[in-house]
Amino acid sequence: MSVHHDDRGAVGVATTHGGSDMRAAFTGLIVGAIALLAVVLTIVTLTNRSFEGHGEAPAAAAPGATTPH
């Protein structure tokens, strides 16, 4: 509750609803985090499926590989 004075010095009491804004903020934060997690997991899953058929590079073609003399 807050107390307000008008131009004539009269006192009025007003109530504020701060709690409802916090609830909406936390709900948005949680929903946003879940949505972001879902997007990231979808991208990782699709990328893994895309590279599933690719094999390892041959050892001779790997950079820095040494050949026996």
Secondary structure, DSSP 8 states (H G I E B T S, - for coil): -EEEE-TT--EEEE---HHHHHHHHHHHHHHHHHHHHHHHHHHHHHHHHHTTT-----GGGSTT-----
